[in-house]
Amino acid sequence: MERTDRAGRLDRVGPADGIDRGDGEDGREGDGALVRALSGAGGDGGRTPPPPTGPSAQALRTRLESLRQLVALSRTRLDGKTLAEAGRVLDEAAARRGLSSQHTVVAIAGATGSGKSTLFNSLAGVQISETGLRRPTTAAPIACSWSDGAAGLLDRLEIPGRLRRRPRETSETGALRGLVLVDLPDLDSAVGAHREHVDRVLALVDAVVWVVDPEKYADAVLHERYLRPLAGHAEVTFVVLNQVDRLPGEAADLVMDDLRRLLDEDGIALGEHDEPGATVLGLSALTGEGVGELRDMLGQFTQERGAATRRIAADVDRAATRLRPLYVADGRPGPEIGEAARAEFEDRLAEAVGAYAAGCAAERAWRRNAGKACGTPWLRLWRWYESRRAPRTLSGLAALAAIGGVAGGRGGAGAQQPAEVEVTARQRVEQAVRAVADAAATGLPDPWAQAVRETAVRGGEQLPEALDEIAVTLGPASAVPGAKPPRPAWWPVAVLAQAAMTLVQVYGGLWLVGQIVGVLQPNLMTPVLLMASGIVGGPLVEWACSIAARGPARRYGQDAERRLRQAAAGCGRARVLEPVAAELLRYREVREQYAAVAELSTTRQ
């Protein structure tokens, strides 16, 4: 228990343990408060009723859950330092939401000589924080609570029991019930530990009263290090111009206007004309001018019970702003692999596996088989004769190739061609993988673009070998199949016509021979015409068959090319396109979560 004498000095009643014992007058009640404070349940331990479930709280809960999922989905794609700020916001939000929602923690911060301690004492109605000419006068945060149950909040701020105070009981005390006021050291103190106290507490309190004076209200340290980075916390910000009693005439209004201008340049929205934003007012803590107005504002602010929600929402906004370059791709409607990129990738793979060449070979094989079926007997005999000679020629060529291979192994160029062809095919595949990865990563944020490229490269490592296997197994089956290609439906008619032409030639020849030897009567014209018609008709039938075979042969070659192309495309999809699409799907998921995080809370709407 504390009381003041007539001189306004603070007297501590009871054991000098420095712990606030509440408002009880007897030792038993004080001991109970002590037990509650030490057990983390002072009054209610700072863990009274759960947070309100109004629209603001519900919207904030949704955003926090989205931020938690966003961090979880991004852990394997972003480094820990990038997600540290979001993780800190989640931790602090969970800690604050687990404590009392009936209290509002407000810090009073300012530079050296701004009069913040004087204002702190004036609001408390008792001399709590030391004031004087010696600087710095406040070495550690001092707290003043207008009601019980703030022990958990003060423990979170690491304010020891000896620095926890209670205000003087007045008729205005009830209006501030639930307020926890914290006086901070000078933010520009020469002592590093003092600045650390300021930074630590400012990151945890629900609202801040920035106290400036006419001489240092434009101080660069205040604006660049604190106000500008916390511009998004305008709704939980009070900016107080102290010592207005030192400004004569209209000077106070001019300074206030200039202060508002500086705040506007810092990006801080001003709460004017019933718009949400920072509260700016002038007062004199020494004379009491304007202090009552600030007390009323703080009382109304505390009774709204929404400061903690607004502060956490502002922290989430700040984290979302910093994370935006990592999740938002400006000017890109949605991450996906375009049809043009897919088609180009499949074309490159088909080129690497030789689909076009296989199709051409299959077409030539079909036409050759049709030509064998529909050619003249004499031409077929010639081709049979050539085929009988071919093995000898090929064996000789094989021997020469073997000799050349040995020579190439000793430094010749003959053995290098297959290796060069293989290297060329691998380079084509790698180039195709890089091209589709670049197309898929275009417009993505840098971390996700890098993840897409790495996924494509991993999938493409074994792609050349897989394509080689397809070319070895499916390629020969399509281009030079073991069974002959199917013959056309008109083949029997062509064979009969060709047989008829052959019979006409043979009949005419026999007739002519019979006349020559004298067996038959001389009549040269008829057998000559029969032989001529057979000789001319056979090639004509073959020519007509070759013309008719062009369309089916082309379709057969196209089918062979399509089968090889589809096999190569399927291999590319399974190894490259599908993993890349999965990575893009993950990015879409995290972007949706980020969109939920970046939405303005109901309070700000």
LOFIGU-592495 format. One record per residue (C-alpha): x, y, z; residue in one letter. Coordinates in steps of 0.2 Angstrom, whole numbers, padded with zeros to 4 digits, always signed. Example, Ala and Ser with C-alpha at 12.3 -4.5 7.8 and 13.67 -1.06 7.14 Angstrom:
BEGIN
+0062-0022+0039A
+0068-0005+0036S
end
This chain:
BEGIN
+0000+0000+0000M
+0006+0018-0004E
+0001+0035+0001R
+0007+0053+0000T
+0009+0066+0013D
+0005+0084+0011R
+0021+0088+0002A
+0016+0075-0011G
+0030+0063-0006R
+0027+0044-0009L
+0027+0033+0007D
+0027+0014+0006R
+0017+0006+0020V
+0020-0012+0024G
+0036-0023+0021P
+0049-0016+0010A
+0047-0030-0003D
+0043-0018-0016G
+0027-0028-0022I
+0011-0019-0025D
-0001-0027-0012R
-0018-0020-0019G
-0030-0009-0010D
-0032-0020+0006G
-0029-0012+0023E
-0025-0028+0033D
-0010-0039+0031G
-0020-0055+0027R
-0027-0047+0011E
-0010-0040+0007G
-0002-0058+0009D
-0016-0064-0003G
-0011-0052-0016A
+0007-0056-0014L
+0003-0075-0016V
-0007-0071-0032R
+0007-0060-0039A
+0021-0073-0036L
+0010-0086-0043S
+0007-0077-0059G
-0012-0074-0054A
-0012-0057-0046G
-0030-0053-0045G
-0034-0064-0060D
-0016-0066-0065G
-0018-0056-0080G
-0028-0071-0087R
-0046-0066-0084T
-0060-0069-0097P
-0054-0073-0114P
-0052-0060-0127P
-0069-0052-0134P
-0076-0061-0149T
-0082-0045-0158G
-0079-0042-0177P
-0062-0035-0174S
-0056-0049-0163A
-0063-0062-0175Q
-0055-0054-0190A
-0039-0053-0181L
-0040-0072-0176R
-0043-0076-0194T
-0028-0066-0200R
-0016-0074-0186L
-0021-0091-0191E
-0018-0087-0209S
-0001-0080-0204L
+0003-0096-0195R
-0001-0106-0210Q
+0009-0095-0221L
+0024-0097-0210V
+0022-0116-0209A
+0020-0117-0228L
+0035-0106-0231S
+0048-0114-0219R
+0055-0125-0233T
+0056-0111-0246R
+0062-0095-0236L
+0076-0094-0223D
+0073-0092-0205G
+0078-0074-0204K
+0065-0069-0217T
+0051-0077-0206L
+0058-0071-0190A
+0047-0055-0189E
+0031-0065-0193A
+0036-0078-0180G
+0039-0064-0167R
+0022-0057-0171V
+0013-0073-0169L
+0022-0077-0152D
+0019-0059-0145E
+0001-0060-0151A
-0002-0077-0143A
+0006-0071-0127A
-0004-0055-0126R
-0021-0064-0131R
-0017-0076-0116G
-0017-0062-0104L
-0030-0050-0097S
-0041-0042-0110S
-0048-0030-0097Q
-0032-0020-0096H
-0024-0008-0108T
-0005-0006-0107V
+0000+0012-0112V
+0019+0017-0112A
+0024+0035-0111I
+0040+0038-0121A
+0050+0053-0126G
+0067+0061-0128A
+0077+0069-0114T
+0069+0084-0106G
+0052+0081-0114S
+0044+0080-0097G
+0036+0063-0099K
+0040+0058-0081S
+0031+0074-0076T
+0016+0070-0086L
+0016+0052-0079F
+0016+0059-0062N
+0002+0071-0066S
-0009+0057-0074L
-0006+0046-0058A
-0009+0060-0046G
+0006+0056-0036V
+0025+0058-0037Q
+0030+0041-0044I
+0043+0044-0057S
+0058+0055-0052E
+0059+0072-0061T
+0073+0085-0060G
+0087+0093-0070L
+0099+0078-0069R
+0098+0067-0085R
+0093+0053-0086P
+0081+0053-0072T
+0072+0037-0077T
+0083+0022-0078A
+0071+0008-0079A
+0052+0007-0084P
+0040+0011-0070I
+0022+0005-0070A
+0006+0012-0063C
-0009+0001-0063S
-0027+0008-0060W
-0034-0009-0056S
-0029-0026-0050D
-0026-0041-0062G
-0011-0033-0072A
+0002-0044-0064A
+0004-0055-0079G
+0005-0040-0091L
+0019-0032-0080L
+0028-0049-0079D
+0028-0049-0098R
+0036-0032-0098L
+0049-0038-0086E
+0045-0024-0074I
+0050-0029-0056P
+0038-0028-0041G
+0048-0014-0034R
+0044-0003-0049L
+0025-0006-0049R
+0014+0007-0042R
-0004+0012-0039R
-0011+0030-0042P
-0019+0041-0029R
-0037+0037-0026E
-0048+0051-0033T
-0065+0054-0041S
-0057+0051-0058E
-0049+0035-0054T
-0064+0025-0059G
-0063+0032-0077A
-0046+0025-0079L
-0050+0008-0072R
-0040-0005-0082G
-0026+0007-0088L
-0008+0002-0085V
+0003+0016-0088L
+0022+0013-0090V
+0035+0027-0089D
+0050+0023-0100L
+0068+0029-0100P
+0074+0042-0112D
+0074+0035-0130L
+0089+0046-0134D
+0098+0041-0118S
+0117+0040-0118A
+0116+0024-0108V
+0113+0009-0120G
+0103-0001-0107A
+0090+0013-0106H
+0087+0012-0125R
+0086-0007-0124E
+0072-0005-0111H
+0063+0007-0123V
+0064-0004-0138D
+0059-0020-0128R
+0044-0012-0120V
+0038-0003-0135L
+0037-0019-0144A
+0025-0026-0131L
+0013-0012-0125V
-0004-0009-0132D
-0002+0009-0135A
+0011+0023-0134V
+0010+0041-0129V
+0024+0050-0137W
+0029+0066-0127V
+0038+0080-0137V
+0043+0097-0132D
+0044+0113-0142P
+0063+0112-0144E
+0065+0093-0150K
+0048+0089-0158Y
+0057+0087-0175A
+0071+0077-0168D
+0078+0065-0181A
+0080+0050-0169V
+0062+0051-0164L
+0055+0052-0181H
+0067+0041-0191E
+0069+0027-0178R
+0052+0026-0170Y
+0038+0036-0177L
+0041+0032-0196R
+0043+0013-0193P
+0028+0013-0182L
+0017+0023-0194A
+0005+0009-0196G
+0001+0009-0177H
-0007+0026-0179A
-0023+0020-0170E
-0014+0016-0154V
-0003+0031-0155T
-0005+0048-0145F
+0007+0062-0149V
+0008+0075-0135V
+0016+0092-0137L
+0022+0096-0119N
+0027+0112-0111Q
+0015+0123-0122V
+0015+0135-0107D
+0032+0141-0114R
+0025+0146-0131L
+0018+0164-0131P
+0003+0169-0141G
+0000+0159-0157E
+0016+0150-0156A
+0008+0135-0149A
-0004+0133-0164D
+0011+0135-0176L
+0021+0122-0168V
+0006+0110-0167M
+0003+0113-0186D
+0021+0110-0190D
+0021+0094-0179L
+0006+0088-0188R
+0015+0091-0205R
+0030+0081-0199L
+0018+0066-0193L
+0010+0067-0210D
+0027+0066-0219E
+0031+0051-0208D
+0016+0042-0215G
+0006+0043-0199I
-0013+0045-0201A
-0020+0058-0190L
-0037+0055-0181G
-0046+0070-0186E
-0064+0073-0192H
-0069+0056-0184D
-0056+0047-0195E
-0046+0033-0187P
-0028+0038-0183G
-0016+0046-0171A
-0022+0058-0158T
-0012+0074-0157V
-0014+0087-0143L
-0004+0100-0134G
-0003+0102-0115L
+0008+0107-0100S
+0011+0093-0088A
+0019+0106-0076L
+0003+0118-0075T
-0010+0104-0079G
-0016+0113-0095E
-0023+0099-0106G
-0019+0085-0094V
-0037+0082-0090G
-0041+0081-0109E
-0028+0068-0111L
-0034+0059-0095R
-0052+0058-0103D
-0045+0052-0119M
-0035+0038-0111L
-0050+0033-0100G
-0061+0032-0116Q
-0047+0023-0125F
-0046+0010-0110T
-0064+0007-0109Q
-0066+0002-0127E
-0055-0013-0123R
-0049-0014-0141G
-0031-0007-0140A
-0023-0024-0139A
-0032-0030-0154T
-0028-0014-0164R
-0010-0016-0159R
-0008-0034-0164I
-0018-0030-0180A
-0005-0016-0184A
+0009-0028-0180D
+0002-0040-0193V
+0000-0026-0205D
+0018-0022-0203R
+0024-0040-0205A
+0013-0042-0220A
+0020-0026-0228T
+0038-0033-0225R
+0033-0050-0232L
+0024-0043-0248R
+0039-0044-0260P
+0041-0062-0255L
+0023-0067-0260Y
+0016-0055-0272V
+0020-0055-0290A
+0015-0038-0297D
+0007-0038-0314G
+0005-0057-0315R
-0013-0064-0314P
-0008-0081-0308G
+0007-0093-0308P
+0005-0107-0321E
+0014-0115-0335I
+0007-0107-0351G
+0002-0118-0365E
+0015-0110-0376A
+0029-0115-0364A
+0022-0132-0363R
+0021-0134-0382A
+0039-0128-0384E
+0045-0139-0370F
+0037-0154-0378E
+0044-0149-0395D
+0061-0148-0389R
+0060-0165-0381L
+0053-0172-0397A
+0068-0165-0406E
+0080-0172-0394A
+0072-0190-0395V
+0072-0189-0414G
+0053-0190-0416A
+0052-0182-0433Y
+0066-0193-0440A
+0057-0208-0434A
+0041-0203-0442G
+0050-0200-0459C
+0059-0217-0457A
+0042-0225-0454A
+0034-0217-0469E
+0048-0223-0480R
+0046-0240-0473A
+0028-0240-0477W
+0030-0234-0495R
+0044-0246-0498R
+0033-0261-0492N
+0019-0255-0503A
+0031-0254-0517G
+0037-0271-0515K
+0019-0278-0515A
+0014-0268-0531C
+0030-0268-0541G
+0033-0277-0557T
+0040-0295-0555P
+0056-0290-0564W
+0059-0275-0553L
+0056-0286-0538R
+0069-0299-0544L
+0081-0285-0546W
+0078-0279-0528R
+0079-0297-0522W
+0096-0298-0530Y
+0102-0282-0522E
+0096-0288-0505S
+0107-0304-0508R
+0122-0293-0511R
+0119-0281-0497A
+0125-0292-0483P
+0142-0293-0491R
+0143-0275-0493T
+0137-0271-0476L
+0150-0284-0469S
+0164-0275-0478G
+0157-0258-0471L
+0156-0265-0454A
+0174-0271-0455A
+0179-0254-0461L
+0169-0246-0447A
+0178-0257-0434A
+0195-0252-0441I
+0190-0234-0440G
+0184-0237-0422G
+0201-0243-0417V
+0209-0229-0426A
+0197-0217-0418G
+0201-0224-0401G
+0219-0220-0404R
+0216-0202-0408G
+0205-0203-0424G
+0189-0194-0426A
+0178-0209-0431G
+0173-0213-0413A
+0169-0196-0407Q
+0153-0194-0417Q
+0141-0204-0406P
+0148-0195-0390A
+0145-0178-0399E
+0127-0183-0404V
+0124-0189-0386E
+0131-0172-0379V
+0120-0162-0391T
+0105-0171-0386A
+0108-0169-0368R
+0111-0150-0371Q
+0095-0149-0380R
+0086-0157-0365V
+0094-0146-0352E
+0090-0131-0363Q
+0072-0136-0364A
+0071-0138-0345V
+0079-0121-0342R
+0067-0113-0354A
+0051-0120-0346V
+0058-0116-0329A
+0061-0098-0334D
+0044-0097-0342A
+0035-0104-0326A
+0046-0093-0314A
+0043-0077-0324T
+0035-0064-0313G
+0036-0074-0297L
+0045-0067-0281P
+0063-0071-0281D
+0062-0085-0268P
+0048-0094-0277W
+0056-0091-0294A
+0072-0099-0287Q
+0062-0114-0280A
+0053-0117-0297V
+0070-0117-0306R
+0078-0129-0293E
+0063-0141-0295T
+0064-0141-0313A
+0083-0144-0313V
+0081-0158-0301R
+0068-0166-0312G
+0078-0164-0327G
+0094-0173-0320E
+0089-0190-0326Q
+0078-0184-0341L
+0091-0187-0354P
+0093-0205-0349E
+0075-0208-0349A
+0073-0201-0366L
+0087-0212-0372D
+0078-0227-0366E
+0062-0221-0375I
+0072-0219-0391A
+0079-0236-0389V
+0063-0245-0385T
+0049-0236-0394L
+0059-0227-0408G
+0064-0243-0418P
+0047-0251-0415A
+0040-0235-0423S
+0052-0232-0437A
+0059-0249-0442V
+0046-0261-0434P
+0049-0280-0433G
+0033-0284-0443A
+0030-0276-0459K
+0019-0261-0460P
+0001-0264-0464P
-0002-0265-0483R
-0016-0254-0491P
-0034-0261-0494A
-0032-0259-0513W
-0016-0270-0513W
-0025-0286-0519P
-0032-0277-0534V
-0015-0270-0538A
-0007-0287-0537V
-0020-0294-0549L
-0017-0280-0561A
+0002-0282-0560Q
+0000-0301-0562A
-0012-0298-0577A
+0001-0287-0585M
+0015-0300-0582T
+0004-0313-0590L
+0000-0302-0605V
+0019-0300-0607Q
+0023-0318-0606V
+0008-0323-0618Y
+0014-0311-0631G
+0032-0316-0629G
+0028-0335-0631L
+0016-0331-0646W
+0030-0321-0654L
+0043-0335-0651V
+0031-0347-0659G
+0030-0337-0674Q
+0049-0335-0675I
+0052-0354-0674V
+0038-0357-0687G
+0026-0366-0675V
+0012-0352-0677L
+0007-0343-0692Q
+0016-0326-0694P
+0007-0311-0687N
+0019-0300-0678L
+0008-0286-0674M
-0003-0294-0661T
+0010-0302-0650P
+0021-0286-0651V
+0006-0276-0645L
+0002-0288-0631L
+0020-0287-0625M
+0021-0268-0626A
+0005-0267-0617S
+0011-0278-0603G
+0028-0269-0602I
+0020-0252-0601V
+0006-0257-0590G
+0016-0265-0576G
+0026-0248-0573P
+0010-0238-0575L
+0001-0249-0561V
+0017-0247-0550E
+0017-0228-0553W
-0002-0227-0549A
+0001-0238-0533C
+0015-0226-0527S
+0004-0211-0530I
-0010-0219-0520A
+0002-0224-0506A
+0008-0207-0502R
-0007-0202-0491G
-0007-0219-0480P
+0012-0218-0479A
+0011-0200-0473R
-0002-0205-0460R
+0008-0220-0454Y
+0024-0209-0452G
+0014-0196-0442Q
+0007-0209-0431D
+0024-0216-0427A
+0030-0198-0424E
+0015-0194-0413R
+0018-0210-0402R
+0036-0206-0400L
+0032-0187-0396R
+0019-0192-0384Q
+0030-0204-0375A
+0044-0191-0373A
+0031-0178-0368A
+0024-0189-0355G
+0041-0192-0348C
+0044-0173-0347G
+0028-0170-0339R
+0031-0183-0325A
+0049-0177-0322R
+0048-0159-0324V
+0031-0151-0328L
+0021-0159-0314E
+0034-0155-0300P
+0035-0137-0307V
+0016-0137-0307A
+0016-0143-0289A
+0028-0130-0284E
+0017-0116-0292L
+0002-0124-0283L
+0011-0122-0266R
+0015-0104-0271Y
-0004-0101-0275R
-0008-0108-0258E
+0004-0097-0248V
-0001-0082-0259R
-0019-0085-0254E
-0014-0086-0236Q
-0004-0070-0238Y
-0020-0062-0245A
-0029-0066-0230A
-0015-0059-0219V
-0014-0043-0228A
-0033-0039-0227E
-0037-0025-0216L
-0045-0029-0200S
-0063-0024-0197T
-0058-0010-0185T
-0049-0002-0199R
-0062-0005-0212Q
end
